[in-house]
């Protein structure tokens, strides 16, 4: 097979047009080039599983009798992932051409059997609100951010809980021999604290605050909801929440809430296993109005729970009474908090929620506020996600506007920790760019850390064991995050150099008056550049493949261009040259007016010091 070739590149518009995901009803043109093949078919596998085989038209390349290309076009008529591969006849042989081994799109490969599929995402138009996709998000774990009481006292401490003696203590769990938490731990952060720190939050260029759960619950993390209609009394009440939304609004900041709808707490008004509530809970009686929300195998002690945690009983989300309570009714959970000022929701464990449930939420919140936002916690490529054997419909137009970018984090951290090189980084990001509808790609939550991951500086400390290198890698990660398409997310404290291994260590308190000033000023500088740049918010994306240690990409919008070039090598300078770039460029991160990069004949040459990033803006 080495003496001939077959070629299709899903990311090159000569071979597939238009690029990437397509709107329902779009005509798609497909080309495959080959040497010595007499016939080619494209095999389409539609989202519902039905297959279609199309004979492609054959053309010879001008002046070349042995090189031909096969062409066809078809219309995208159904939503969902449309997979394809090619069947080619070469003399007596049948060959297959499909996606590459890593399934990352672009140039594929020849198979003798069982080719890997290419993907085209077909979606219905869904415009993501501009305020969200062109902003910057700040994520707050409320108990650990700031106590806004003038006295410094903790509001409404829970019985038999553990209150830390010092704001700067390291969090820990007090567990029994079986790993069950005996006492929940609290520092005393509250909603008043966020109101008092809005000046600071705004100084980071933030336009959206995403709050970890704030509803009543026994724990510090609040993913075990006790009452969806009450703010936890340690955090505040309805009045303070409304005040937070209104005050934040004056700063141009919106509030997004965490919706934990796949399970409740066992110690809740609904389940009431511990009998702490005067309602009749599902655990206490089959006569309870909440009984049908839960899935009991052997009543009352054997019930379905989230990942086997008995304090998190799963709900049947599609139960009509539950859907009315959370979504449908005029006084539903969604209605109450959005009418008090919330602008959208992040859905915890979206993989556990049925598609119909997510669609119903989207429909309802858009009815309450037409510019509401719906984000999902999805850890993988959300365009082709399969959970519990079900192909998910997150990004096809009537579900999620945005997903948490754990893939974004994995790729950039993997590159800076030297687990992958820039060639692989390019392939992985181009694959997401190709698979996601453009609106979703530009609305993706580009995270570097969350309450579920190690802190970003700790990721680099664990790898390099050198604080200076770790800090320089944080700066490169932030520069990448603030210049790449999508919505940058700052997990409270990351901007202050806060360290932390996995939960609970990644939920330390914000280090007020002990911030790493160097990292903080870098965050403010880069977020300032992002906030003031339409090209970074809206611009197209084009990668240049240069040195394995260097990331190089261009953002372009109308007549504006910014080239982002960064060197991860902490000990060596690297010079790179790349083409198809015309004009004069100046580094936004340097104040020298004479520091101009000129591209002669479309080739630009850039020298990067160790762990250096340049943001080259086109001046003329």
C-alpha positions as CSV (number, residue, x, y, z in Angstrom):
1,X,0.0,0.0,0.0
2,X,3.0,2.3,0.2
3,X,3.2,3.1,-3.6
4,X,-0.1,5.0,-3.7
5,X,-2.0,7.3,-1.6
6,X,-5.6,8.2,-0.6
7,X,-6.3,11.6,1.1
8,X,-9.2,13.3,2.8
9,X,-8.7,16.1,5.3
10,X,-11.8,17.0,7.2
11,X,-10.3,20.3,8.4
12,X,-9.4,21.5,4.9
13,X,-12.3,23.1,3.0
14,X,-11.0,21.7,-0.3
15,X,-11.9,18.2,1.1
16,X,-14.9,19.2,3.2
17,X,-16.9,22.3,3.0
18,X,-18.1,24.2,5.0
19,X,-15.6,23.7,7.9
20,X,-16.8,22.0,11.1
21,X,-20.2,21.7,12.5
22,X,-23.1,22.7,10.2
23,X,-26.6,24.1,10.7
24,X,-29.5,21.8,9.8
25,X,-30.3,22.1,6.1
26,X,-26.7,22.9,5.1
27,X,-25.3,21.4,1.9
28,X,-22.0,19.6,2.6
29,X,-19.4,19.0,-0.1
30,X,-17.0,16.1,0.3
31,X,-13.9,15.3,-1.7
32,X,-11.4,12.4,-1.4
33,X,-8.3,12.2,-3.6
34,X,-6.6,9.0,-4.6
35,X,-4.1,7.3,-6.7
36,X,-5.1,4.3,-8.8
37,X,-8.7,3.9,-7.4
38,X,-11.5,3.3,-9.8
39,X,-14.5,3.9,-7.6
40,X,-15.4,5.6,-4.3
41,X,-18.5,5.6,-2.0
42,X,-19.1,7.7,1.1
43,X,-20.9,5.8,3.8
44,X,-23.0,8.0,6.1
45,X,-24.2,6.9,9.6
46,X,-27.0,9.1,10.8
47,X,-27.7,10.0,14.4
48,X,-30.6,7.5,14.6
49,X,-28.3,4.7,13.3
50,X,-29.5,4.4,9.7
51,X,-26.9,4.1,7.0
52,X,-26.7,5.6,3.6
53,X,-24.2,4.8,0.8
54,X,-23.5,7.4,-1.9
55,X,-21.5,6.7,-5.1
56,X,-19.1,9.6,-5.6
57,X,-18.4,11.3,-8.9
58,X,-14.9,10.7,-10.3
59,X,-12.6,13.4,-11.9
60,X,-9.0,13.2,-13.0
61,X,-6.5,15.8,-11.9
62,X,-5.4,17.9,-14.9
63,X,-2.5,16.3,-16.7
64,X,-2.3,13.4,-14.3
65,X,-3.9,10.1,-15.4
66,X,-3.3,8.2,-12.3
67,X,-4.4,10.8,-9.7
68,X,-8.1,11.4,-9.4
69,X,-10.6,12.8,-7.0
70,X,-14.1,11.8,-6.1
71,X,-16.7,14.3,-5.2
72,X,-20.2,14.4,-3.8
73,X,-22.5,16.6,-1.8
74,X,-25.5,16.0,0.4
75,X,-27.8,18.0,2.7
76,X,-27.7,17.7,6.5
77,X,-31.3,16.7,7.2
78,X,-31.3,15.5,10.8
79,X,-29.8,16.9,14.0
80,X,-27.0,15.1,15.8
81,X,-23.7,13.6,14.9
82,X,-23.4,12.4,11.3
83,X,-20.5,10.0,10.9
84,X,-18.9,9.0,7.7
85,X,-16.0,7.0,6.1
86,X,-15.1,6.0,2.5
87,X,-15.1,2.7,0.6
88,X,-12.7,2.7,-2.4
89,X,-12.2,0.1,-5.1
90,X,-8.7,-0.4,-6.4
91,X,-8.4,-3.1,-9.0
92,X,-9.6,-6.2,-7.2
93,X,-9.2,-4.6,-3.8
94,X,-11.7,-2.9,-1.5
95,X,-10.1,-0.4,0.8
96,X,-11.5,1.9,3.5
97,X,-10.5,5.4,4.4
98,X,-11.5,6.9,7.8
99,X,-10.5,9.1,10.7
100,X,-7.0,8.8,12.1
101,X,-6.3,6.4,15.0
102,X,-6.7,9.1,17.6
103,X,-10.1,10.2,16.0
104,X,-8.9,13.8,16.0
105,X,-10.2,14.7,12.6
106,X,-8.0,16.3,9.8
107,X,-6.0,13.9,7.7
108,X,-7.2,10.3,8.0
109,X,-5.8,6.9,7.1
110,X,-6.3,3.8,5.0
111,X,-7.9,0.7,6.7
112,X,-8.3,-2.8,5.4
113,X,-11.4,-3.2,7.6
114,X,-13.3,-1.4,10.4
115,X,-12.4,2.2,9.6
116,X,-12.7,4.9,12.3
117,X,-15.5,7.4,11.6
118,X,-15.2,11.0,10.8
119,X,-17.8,13.3,12.5
120,X,-20.0,16.2,11.3
121,X,-22.1,17.8,14.1
122,X,-25.5,18.9,12.7
123,X,-27.3,21.4,14.9
124,X,-30.3,23.7,15.0
125,X,-29.4,27.4,15.4
126,X,-28.9,28.4,19.0
127,X,-27.5,31.9,19.6
128,X,-25.7,32.1,23.0
129,X,-26.2,35.5,24.8
130,X,-23.4,37.9,24.0
131,X,-23.1,39.0,27.7
132,X,-22.0,35.5,28.5
133,X,-19.8,34.4,25.6
134,X,-17.9,37.7,25.5
135,X,-17.3,37.9,29.2
136,X,-15.1,36.5,32.0
137,X,-16.4,34.2,34.7
138,X,-15.4,34.1,38.4
139,X,-16.2,30.9,40.2
140,X,-16.9,31.2,44.0
141,X,-17.1,28.4,46.6
142,X,-19.1,30.6,49.0
143,X,-18.0,29.3,52.4
144,X,-14.3,29.9,51.4
145,X,-14.5,33.4,49.8
146,X,-15.2,36.1,52.3
147,X,-17.2,36.6,55.5
148,X,-19.0,39.9,55.0
149,X,-20.2,40.4,58.6
150,X,-18.6,43.4,60.3
151,X,-18.2,41.3,63.5
152,X,-16.5,38.5,61.6
153,X,-18.9,36.0,63.3
154,X,-20.2,33.0,61.4
155,X,-23.9,33.2,60.6
156,X,-26.2,30.5,61.9
157,X,-23.7,27.7,62.5
158,X,-25.0,24.2,62.1
159,X,-25.3,21.9,65.0
160,X,-22.5,19.5,65.6
161,X,-20.4,21.2,62.9
162,X,-16.7,22.2,62.9
163,X,-15.8,25.9,62.6
164,X,-12.2,26.7,61.9
165,X,-10.4,28.9,64.4
166,X,-8.5,30.8,61.7
167,X,-9.4,31.9,58.2
168,X,-6.1,30.7,56.9
169,X,-6.4,27.1,58.3
170,X,-6.2,24.3,55.7
171,X,-9.5,22.5,55.2
172,X,-9.9,18.9,56.3
173,X,-12.6,16.3,56.6
174,X,-13.5,14.7,59.9
175,X,-14.4,11.1,58.9
176,X,-15.2,7.8,60.5
177,X,-13.4,4.5,59.7
178,X,-15.7,4.0,56.7
179,X,-15.0,7.4,55.2
180,X,-18.3,9.0,56.2
181,X,-18.1,12.6,57.2
182,X,-18.8,13.0,60.9
183,X,-18.8,16.8,61.1
184,X,-19.0,19.2,58.2
185,X,-16.5,22.0,58.4
186,X,-17.1,25.7,57.8
187,X,-15.1,28.9,57.6
188,X,-18.0,31.3,57.4
189,X,-17.9,32.9,53.9
190,X,-21.3,34.3,52.9
191,X,-23.2,36.2,50.2
192,X,-22.6,39.5,52.1
193,X,-18.9,38.8,51.6
194,X,-19.3,38.6,47.8
195,X,-21.2,41.9,47.8
196,X,-18.4,43.6,49.8
197,X,-15.8,42.2,47.3
198,X,-17.5,43.2,44.0
199,X,-15.0,46.0,43.5
200,X,-12.2,43.5,43.7
201,X,-14.0,41.0,41.4
202,X,-14.7,43.7,38.8
203,X,-11.0,44.6,38.8
204,X,-10.3,41.2,37.2
205,X,-12.5,42.1,34.3
206,X,-15.2,39.7,35.5
207,X,-18.7,40.0,34.0
208,X,-20.3,36.7,35.4
209,X,-20.1,35.1,38.8
210,X,-20.8,31.4,38.9
211,X,-21.7,30.3,42.5
212,X,-21.2,26.8,43.7
213,X,-24.5,25.7,45.3
214,X,-26.0,28.1,47.8
215,X,-29.2,26.3,48.8
216,X,-29.9,25.0,52.3
217,X,-27.9,21.8,53.0
218,X,-26.0,20.2,55.9
219,X,-22.5,20.3,54.1
220,X,-20.0,23.0,53.2
221,X,-20.2,22.1,49.5
222,X,-24.1,22.1,49.3
223,X,-24.3,19.3,46.6
224,X,-26.6,17.5,49.1
225,X,-29.6,19.9,48.8
226,X,-32.0,20.0,51.7
227,X,-34.3,22.7,50.3
228,X,-34.1,24.1,46.8
229,X,-36.3,27.1,47.8
230,X,-34.1,28.4,50.7
231,X,-30.7,30.0,50.7
232,X,-28.6,28.2,53.3
233,X,-28.9,30.4,56.4
234,X,-25.1,30.4,56.8
235,X,-24.9,32.2,53.5
236,X,-27.8,34.6,53.8
237,X,-31.5,34.7,52.7
238,X,-33.7,35.7,49.8
239,X,-33.3,39.4,50.5
240,X,-29.4,39.2,50.6
241,X,-29.5,37.1,47.4
242,X,-31.6,39.7,45.6
243,X,-29.3,42.5,46.9
244,X,-26.3,40.5,45.5
245,X,-27.9,40.2,42.1
246,X,-28.9,43.9,42.0
247,X,-25.6,45.2,43.2
248,X,-23.6,43.0,40.9
249,X,-25.8,44.2,38.1
250,X,-24.6,47.8,38.7
251,X,-21.0,46.5,38.2
252,X,-22.1,44.9,34.9
253,X,-21.9,41.4,36.5
254,X,-24.5,38.6,36.2
255,X,-25.0,35.7,38.6
256,X,-25.2,32.0,37.5
257,X,-26.4,29.4,40.0
258,X,-25.4,25.7,40.4
259,X,-28.4,23.5,39.9
260,X,-28.0,20.1,41.5
261,X,-31.1,18.3,40.1
262,X,-30.0,14.6,39.7
263,X,-30.2,13.9,43.5
264,X,-31.1,15.6,46.7
265,X,-29.6,15.2,50.2
266,X,-31.0,12.4,52.4
267,X,-31.1,15.0,55.2
268,X,-33.6,17.1,53.3
269,X,-37.2,18.3,53.4
270,X,-37.9,15.8,50.6
271,X,-36.3,12.6,51.9
272,X,-36.0,13.5,55.6
273,X,-34.0,10.4,56.6
274,X,-32.6,12.1,59.8
275,X,-36.1,13.5,60.7
276,X,-34.7,17.0,61.0
277,X,-37.7,18.5,59.1
278,X,-41.3,18.5,60.1
279,X,-42.4,17.5,56.6
280,X,-43.3,13.9,55.8
281,X,-40.2,12.7,53.8
282,X,-40.1,9.9,51.2
283,X,-37.9,7.9,53.6
284,X,-40.5,8.1,56.4
285,X,-43.6,7.1,54.5
286,X,-44.9,6.0,51.1
287,X,-47.7,8.5,51.7
288,X,-45.2,11.4,51.4
289,X,-45.8,13.7,48.4
290,X,-42.1,13.3,47.6
291,X,-42.2,9.4,47.7
292,X,-42.5,9.1,43.9
293,X,-39.5,11.3,43.3
294,X,-37.1,8.5,44.5
295,X,-36.2,5.0,43.3
296,X,-36.5,2.5,46.2
297,X,-35.4,-1.0,45.6
298,X,-36.4,-2.3,49.0
299,X,-38.2,0.3,51.0
300,X,-37.0,2.3,52.9
301,X,-33.2,1.5,53.3
302,X,-32.3,0.3,49.8
303,X,-32.6,3.1,47.3
304,X,-30.7,4.3,44.3
305,X,-28.2,7.0,45.2
306,X,-25.6,9.1,43.4
307,X,-22.4,6.9,42.9
308,X,-23.5,4.8,45.9
309,X,-23.4,7.7,48.4
310,X,-26.3,7.0,50.7
311,X,-26.6,10.7,51.7
312,X,-27.3,11.5,48.0
313,X,-30.5,9.7,47.0
314,X,-31.1,9.9,43.2
315,X,-34.4,11.4,41.9
316,X,-36.5,10.4,38.9
317,X,-36.0,13.6,37.1
318,X,-38.9,12.9,34.6
319,X,-41.4,12.4,37.4
320,X,-44.2,14.9,36.6
321,X,-44.4,16.2,40.2
322,X,-40.6,16.7,40.4
323,X,-40.6,18.4,37.0
324,X,-43.4,20.7,38.1
325,X,-41.5,21.6,41.3
326,X,-38.1,22.3,39.7
327,X,-39.2,23.6,36.3
328,X,-42.8,23.9,35.2
329,X,-44.8,25.7,37.9
330,X,-45.0,29.5,38.2
331,X,-43.4,29.2,41.6
332,X,-40.9,26.5,40.5
333,X,-37.3,26.5,41.7
334,X,-36.0,27.9,38.4
335,X,-38.7,30.7,38.4
336,X,-38.1,31.7,42.0
337,X,-34.3,32.3,41.7
338,X,-34.4,33.8,38.3
339,X,-37.2,36.2,39.3
340,X,-35.0,37.2,42.2
341,X,-32.1,38.0,39.8
342,X,-30.2,34.9,38.6
343,X,-29.3,35.0,34.9
344,X,-28.8,31.3,34.3
345,X,-27.8,27.9,35.6
346,X,-24.9,25.5,35.6
347,X,-26.2,21.9,35.7
348,X,-24.3,19.7,38.0
349,X,-23.5,16.2,36.6
350,X,-25.4,16.8,33.3
351,X,-24.6,13.2,32.2
352,X,-27.0,12.0,34.9
353,X,-29.9,14.2,33.6
354,X,-32.2,13.0,30.8
355,X,-32.1,15.0,27.6
356,X,-35.9,15.7,28.0
357,X,-35.2,17.2,31.4
358,X,-32.4,19.5,30.1
359,X,-34.6,20.6,27.1
360,X,-37.4,21.5,29.5
361,X,-35.0,23.6,31.7
362,X,-33.7,25.4,28.6
363,X,-37.3,26.1,27.4
364,X,-38.4,27.4,30.8
365,X,-35.4,29.7,31.6
366,X,-35.6,31.3,28.1
367,X,-39.3,32.0,28.7
368,X,-38.4,33.7,32.0
369,X,-35.4,35.6,30.6
370,X,-34.7,35.4,26.8
371,X,-31.0,36.0,27.4
372,X,-30.7,33.3,30.2
373,X,-27.7,30.9,30.0
374,X,-27.6,27.1,30.5
375,X,-24.2,25.5,31.2
376,X,-23.6,21.8,31.7
377,X,-20.9,19.9,33.7
378,X,-19.5,17.6,31.0
379,X,-16.0,16.4,31.3
380,X,-15.4,15.2,27.7
381,X,-16.1,16.4,24.1
382,X,-19.8,17.3,24.6
383,X,-20.6,17.0,20.9
384,X,-20.4,13.2,20.8
385,X,-20.8,12.3,24.5
386,X,-22.3,8.9,25.3
387,X,-23.5,8.4,28.9
388,X,-25.2,5.2,30.2
389,X,-25.3,3.9,26.7
390,X,-27.2,7.0,25.5
391,X,-25.9,9.3,22.8
392,X,-26.4,12.8,24.3
393,X,-27.9,15.8,22.5
394,X,-26.2,18.6,24.5
395,X,-25.0,20.8,21.6
396,X,-27.6,20.3,18.9
397,X,-29.5,23.5,19.7
398,X,-32.2,22.9,22.3
399,X,-30.1,22.0,25.3
400,X,-26.8,23.5,26.6
401,X,-25.4,26.9,25.6
402,X,-22.0,26.0,27.1
403,X,-20.1,23.2,28.8
404,X,-17.3,23.2,31.4
405,X,-14.1,23.0,29.5
406,X,-12.3,20.2,31.2
407,X,-10.9,19.2,27.9
408,X,-9.5,22.7,27.5
409,X,-7.8,22.3,30.9
410,X,-6.5,18.8,30.1
411,X,-4.9,20.0,26.9
412,X,-3.2,23.2,28.0
413,X,-2.0,21.6,31.3
414,X,-0.8,18.5,29.4
415,X,1.2,20.7,27.1
416,X,2.8,22.9,29.8
417,X,3.6,19.8,31.9
418,X,5.3,18.3,28.8
419,X,2.9,15.3,28.5
420,X,2.0,16.4,24.9
421,X,3.8,18.6,22.5
422,X,2.4,21.6,20.5
423,X,1.6,19.4,17.4
424,X,-0.7,17.2,19.5
425,X,-2.2,20.3,21.3
426,X,-3.0,21.7,17.8
427,X,-4.7,18.5,16.8
428,X,-6.8,18.2,20.0
429,X,-8.0,21.8,19.8
430,X,-8.7,21.7,16.1
431,X,-10.8,18.6,16.8
432,X,-12.9,20.4,19.3
433,X,-13.1,23.4,17.0
434,X,-14.3,21.1,14.2
435,X,-16.8,19.2,16.4
436,X,-18.5,22.0,18.3
437,X,-21.0,24.4,16.8
438,X,-19.3,27.7,16.6
439,X,-21.6,29.3,19.2
440,X,-20.8,26.6,21.7
441,X,-17.1,26.7,21.0
442,X,-17.0,30.4,21.6
443,X,-19.1,30.0,24.8
444,X,-17.2,27.1,26.2
445,X,-16.1,27.6,29.9
446,X,-12.3,27.7,29.6
447,X,-11.3,26.5,33.0
448,X,-7.8,26.1,34.5
449,X,-9.2,24.8,37.8
450,X,-12.5,24.1,39.7
451,X,-13.7,22.8,43.0
452,X,-13.2,19.3,41.6
453,X,-9.6,19.6,40.4
454,X,-6.2,20.4,41.8
455,X,-5.3,24.1,41.8
456,X,-3.6,25.3,38.7
457,X,-0.3,26.3,40.4
458,X,-0.3,22.9,42.2
459,X,-0.6,21.0,38.9
460,X,2.7,22.6,37.9
461,X,4.4,22.3,41.3
462,X,3.5,18.6,41.3
463,X,5.3,18.3,38.0
464,X,8.3,20.6,38.2
465,X,8.9,20.8,41.9
466,X,10.2,24.3,41.3
467,X,8.1,27.3,42.4
468,X,9.6,29.7,39.8
469,X,8.9,27.3,36.9
470,X,5.4,26.6,38.3
471,X,4.6,30.3,38.4
472,X,5.9,30.9,34.9
473,X,3.7,28.0,33.7
474,X,0.7,29.5,35.4
475,X,1.4,32.8,33.5
476,X,1.6,30.9,30.2
477,X,-1.7,29.1,31.0
478,X,-3.5,32.3,31.8
479,X,-2.1,34.0,28.7
480,X,-3.4,31.1,26.6
481,X,-6.8,31.1,28.4
482,X,-7.3,34.9,28.0
483,X,-6.5,34.8,24.2
484,X,-8.2,31.6,23.1
485,X,-11.8,31.4,21.8
486,X,-14.3,30.7,24.7
487,X,-15.1,32.2,28.1
488,X,-12.1,32.4,30.5
489,X,-13.0,31.2,34.0
490,X,-11.1,32.2,37.2
491,X,-11.6,29.8,40.1
492,X,-11.5,32.1,43.1
493,X,-7.9,32.3,44.5
494,X,-6.2,31.0,41.4
495,X,-5.4,34.6,40.6
496,X,-3.8,35.0,44.0
497,X,-1.5,32.0,43.6
498,X,-3.6,29.8,46.0
499,X,-2.3,26.2,46.2
500,X,-4.3,23.0,46.7
501,X,-4.3,19.3,46.0
502,X,-7.5,17.5,45.4
503,X,-10.7,18.1,47.5
504,X,-10.8,19.4,50.2
505,X,-7.4,21.0,49.8
506,X,-8.5,22.7,46.5
507,X,-11.2,24.5,48.5
508,X,-9.0,26.6,50.8
509,X,-10.1,30.1,51.7
510,X,-9.2,33.1,49.5
511,X,-5.8,34.4,50.9
512,X,-6.9,38.0,51.7
513,X,-3.8,40.2,52.3
514,X,-1.5,37.2,51.5
515,X,-2.0,37.2,47.7
516,X,0.9,36.5,45.3
517,X,1.0,40.0,43.9
518,X,3.0,38.9,40.9
519,X,0.4,36.4,39.7
520,X,-2.5,38.7,40.6
521,X,-1.1,41.6,38.5
522,X,-0.5,39.2,35.6
523,X,-4.2,38.0,35.8
524,X,-5.4,41.6,35.9
525,X,-3.2,42.6,33.0
526,X,-4.3,39.7,30.7
527,X,-7.9,40.0,31.7
528,X,-7.7,43.7,30.9
529,X,-6.3,42.9,27.4
530,X,-9.1,40.4,26.9
531,X,-11.9,42.7,28.1
532,X,-10.8,45.5,25.7
533,X,-10.3,43.3,22.6
534,X,-13.1,42.4,20.2
535,X,-10.6,40.3,18.2
536,X,-10.0,38.1,21.3
537,X,-13.7,37.7,22.0
538,X,-15.0,37.2,18.5
539,X,-12.0,36.5,16.2
540,X,-11.4,33.5,14.0
541,X,-8.8,30.9,15.0
542,X,-5.8,29.7,12.9
543,X,-3.0,27.6,14.3
544,X,0.6,27.6,12.9
545,X,2.5,24.4,13.4
546,X,6.1,25.4,14.4
547,X,8.4,24.0,17.2
548,X,7.2,21.2,19.5
549,X,7.7,23.6,22.5
550,X,5.9,26.5,20.9
551,X,2.2,27.3,20.7
552,X,1.4,29.7,17.9
553,X,-2.0,30.9,16.7
554,X,-3.7,33.8,15.1
555,X,-7.0,35.5,16.1
556,X,-8.5,37.7,13.4
557,X,-11.6,39.9,13.3
558,X,-12.5,42.3,10.5
559,X,-9.2,44.3,10.1
560,X,-7.7,43.3,13.5
561,X,-5.2,40.6,14.1
562,X,-3.3,39.2,17.1
563,X,-0.7,36.6,17.0
564,X,-0.2,34.6,20.2
565,X,3.3,32.9,20.4
566,X,4.5,31.1,23.6
567,X,7.5,29.0,24.5
568,X,7.0,26.4,27.3
569,X,10.7,25.6,27.5
570,X,11.8,27.0,30.8
571,X,15.5,26.8,30.1
572,X,16.0,27.5,26.3
573,X,15.2,30.4,24.0
574,X,13.6,29.4,20.7
575,X,13.3,31.2,17.4
576,X,10.3,30.4,15.2
577,X,9.3,31.5,11.7
578,X,5.9,31.0,10.2
579,X,4.1,32.1,7.1
580,X,1.0,33.7,5.6
581,X,1.3,36.6,8.0
582,X,1.6,40.1,6.5
583,X,2.1,43.5,8.1
584,X,3.8,45.1,11.1
585,X,3.2,43.8,14.6
586,X,4.0,45.1,18.1
587,X,4.0,43.1,21.3
588,X,1.1,44.1,23.5
589,X,3.0,42.9,26.6
590,X,6.0,45.2,25.9
591,X,5.7,49.0,26.1
592,X,8.5,49.7,23.6
593,X,7.1,51.5,20.6
594,X,10.1,50.4,18.5
595,X,9.6,46.8,19.3
596,X,8.1,46.0,15.9
597,X,7.9,42.7,14.1
598,X,7.8,42.9,10.4
599,X,6.9,40.1,8.1
600,X,8.9,40.1,4.9
601,X,7.1,38.3,2.1
602,X,4.5,37.0,4.5
603,X,7.1,35.2,6.8
604,X,7.4,36.5,10.4
605,X,10.3,35.6,12.7
606,X,9.9,35.6,16.5
607,X,12.5,34.9,19.2
608,X,11.1,33.7,22.5
609,X,13.0,33.7,25.8
610,X,12.4,30.7,28.1
611,X,8.8,30.5,29.3
612,X,7.9,33.7,27.4
613,X,4.7,34.7,25.6
614,X,4.3,37.4,23.1
615,X,0.9,38.9,22.0
616,X,1.7,40.5,18.6
617,X,-1.0,42.9,17.5
618,X,-1.1,44.1,13.9
619,X,-0.4,47.9,13.8
620,X,-0.5,48.3,10.0
